Amino acid sequence: MTDYEKTNRAAWNEFAEDYQAENAAQIMPQAFTGELCWGTWHIPEAQLQVLGDVGGKDVLELGSGAAQMSMALSRHGARAIGLDLSESQLAIARRLMRETGITIPIVQGSGERTPFVNESFDVVFSDYGALFWADPNLTVPEVARLLRPGGLLAFTNYSPISTIATPYDAEHSQERFVNDYFGIHTVPLSDGTISFQLPYGEWTQLFRRCGLFVEELIEPRPDENTSSTYADAEDLRWSRRWPWECIWRVRKPDERARGKDEKRHSSPSG
């Protein structure tokens, strides 16, 4: 493992139980009810339509934690698999599966180097998972390898705007930029872990190099009465003015479907 993977793995093994307990009200119901929600502000999938219909699809949660979202998708007919670097998080996932009666495969591993064969999945997704905790220059090519033609990558990360407005040793974003925008990559967090970020242009260039195209960039704006176990009233006020986080929807082209469509719509030869 890389040094940052060792750091993040050790940290998550240490505070996994506390994290799950502190945020249980927000993340645990997903495993029991199937109501999928996204990001800091817990905005429902039914509102955002990030993944759409997952019934019958092979889905990988990259950086699954205790795999609550994968269990929710399983309730909607997905063949979901959770992958996470932390054995403590996966131990909680196994315990949760016993409680819910929902059983899904879970794998310990890095989002930068997964054990799956090429074109194994219809959907790869991450809600502050491996696309946040691992180097995107390695995770995005790996996802491109894993996706089938027409497959979807969807992931949540902080907005680059909030990243450059948040001092690395602080809990709250400021009303001015405090970090350089160009060149952002590793982002040390106040709890000692290491996250990753890119400028908007570098994200899109990376997707293009990997043969992917941006289908949509969602910048969720929470309602004024929204609450979160991850954030407080000061964060909410900031997020009502500027994008706190973003959800990327990135697609792998299906050249075979395009060819069939072009053939179907071509005029007959004389």
N, C-alpha and C positions, 0 to 999 in steps of 0.2 A: 504494500500500500504506500501511497504518497504520504508525506508528512502531514498534509492537511486532512487526509482521510483518517490517519491515526488520531489526530487531534479531535476531529468531529465524532469519530466512533467512540472514543473514550468518554467524551463529554455526554453523548447521548446515552451511553450505558450507565453513566452516573445519574443523570436526571430524568430518565425516561418515566419512572414511576411518578415523580412529582409533576412532570409535564402532563401526563395523562390525567392525574387527579385534578390539577388546577384547571384544565380545559375540558373536563368530562361533560359539563353541561352543554358544550358546543359541539364536540366531536363524537361523543359516544352514541347519541340517538341515531346517527346515520346507520350504524351497524344493525340496530334493532328495527328501524322503520323503513330503511331504504330511501329516505329523503336526503338526497345528495346536496351538499352546500359547498361554496367555494370561498377561500381566502379568509383574511382577517375578520371581515364583516359578515361572514357566514351567509352569503347571498345564495338563494336556492338555484339549483340547476334548472328548475322549471322556469325561472325568470331569465337566466342568462343563456340557456341553450348552448352550453359549451360542447357537450358530447353528443347530444341527441339520443336517438334510439340505439341502445347497445345490445339489444336482444340477439343472441346467437353469435356475438362477436368475441374474438380473442383479445383480451384487454390486459395490459401490463401497467401496474402502478409503480412508477420508478421512484423509489424513496417512500415506501408505503407507511413507515412508522408501524402502528398497531393495526393497520390495514382496514380501518373503519370504512373508508371510501370504497375499497375493493369489495367489502362485504355488502355495502349498499348496492353496488352495481351487480353483484351476484343475484340480489333479490330482483333485479330487473332483467335477468336472463343472460347476463354476460358470463363468459368463461374467464373469470378474473384471476390474475396472479399478482401477488405482492412481493416486491424485492426491496430489502433494506440492508444497510450496512451494520446496524446495531442489533446484537443478539438480545439485548434487553427489550427493545421495542418488539421484536418478533416473539419473544416469550409472552409479552402482554397480548399479542395477536392470537397466539395459541389459546391463552386463557379466555379471551373474548369469544373465540370460535366455540369453545365449550359452552359458554353462557348463551350464545345466540342460536346455536344449532346450525350456523352457516359455516361450512368447511370449504376453504379455498387453499390452493398451494401457496406457500410462502417460501422465499429463497433468501438466504443471506449472501449479499454480494454488493459490488460497486456498480453504480450507474454508468461508470466510464468503461466497464469491461464486464458485460453480462454473460451468463453461460448459455444463452439461447441461440438457436441457429438463425440464419438469415430469413427474413420475411416471415416471422413467426406470429405477428400481431396485426390486428386491424386498427387498434388504438393503443397509444402509449400516452399516459398522462401523469401529472405530478402537481400536487398542490403544496407548494413550498417543500418539495421533495428533492430528488437528485438533481433537477435542473436548477436548484438553488444552492445546494450544498456541495456540488461537484463542478468541475471545470466544464463550461459549455463547449469549449473547443474540443472536448473529448466526448461529452454526453450526446451532443447533437449528431455527430457522425455515427455514434453507436445506435441512436434511435433511428436514423435513416436506414441503417443496415437491418434493423429489426422490423420496420414497417413493411407491410405488403403494399403493392401498388394501390393508390387511392386511400392509403391509411392516414390516420390523423394523429398528430402530436399536439397535445393541449397541456399547458402548464402555467402556474401562477408564480410570479416573482414580484418583488418590489418594483415599482416604477423607477426607471433611471432618474426621474425628477426627484422622487423622495430620497433616493440614494445619495444624490449630491447635495441634498438639503439636510442631511442627518449627520452630525459629527460621529465619527467612529466610536467614540467613548461615551456617547449620550444615548438616552432612551427616546428622545423626542426629536422630530423634524423641526427645522427652523423656518422662518419666513424669508430666508435668503440662502443662496448657495454657499456651502462651506467646503465642499470637496471638488476637485477637478472632475470635469465631465469626460474629456478625452483621455483615453487610457485606463478608465476604470476596469478592473478585472477582479482581483481578490478584494473582498470587503470584510475586514475583521469586525466581529460583533462584540457587544459589551460583555457577553457571557463567556468570551474566550474562543468561541467557535469561528470558523472561517466560511463565509458564503461567497457567492460569485455574482457578478453583474457585468453587462456590456452596454455601451451606448446603443441607442435605437438602430443607428446605421450599421454598427458591427453585428448586431443580432441578425438583421436582414441579409447582410453579406454572408454571414455564416450559414444561414438557411440555404441561400442560393448555391453556395459552394457544395453543400451536401445534397443538392438536387431537390430541395423542398421549396415550397412557396407559401407566403403568408396569406392565409384566407381571411383572418380577422384579428384585430388587436382590440381587446375589450378593456376599458378602463372603468371598473365599477365605482360608482359614486354612492356611498351609503346614505340611507334616509337619515333625517336629522334626529330621529329617536332610536337609531340603531345602537345596540350595545354589543360588546365583544369581550370574551375572556382574555384576549390577547392585547387589547388596547383600551385606552381611557378616553375621557371626554376631550382632553387636549388633542389627542390623535384624531378623534372624530371631527373636531372643528377644522383641523388641517385637511383632512380627507374630503371635507365638503367643498374646499376651495381648490385643491390641487390633487392630481392622481397619486394616491398612496401606493397602489399596486396595479399590476396589469396581468391579463390572461391572454397568452398567445395561442392562436389556433393556426397550426401549420400543417400543410398537406403534402403528401408524396404523390406526384402525378401518376395517373394510370394511363400510360400510353396505349395500352391495348383497348381500353374503353374509348379513348379519343379516336383511335383508328377506325373502330367499328362505327362510331357516330359519324365520322367524316364520310365513310363509305355509304352509310345509310342516306345521308343528305346530298350526296353527289348526284349530278344529273346523269342520266344514262347516256352512254356513248352511241353515236349514230352508226 
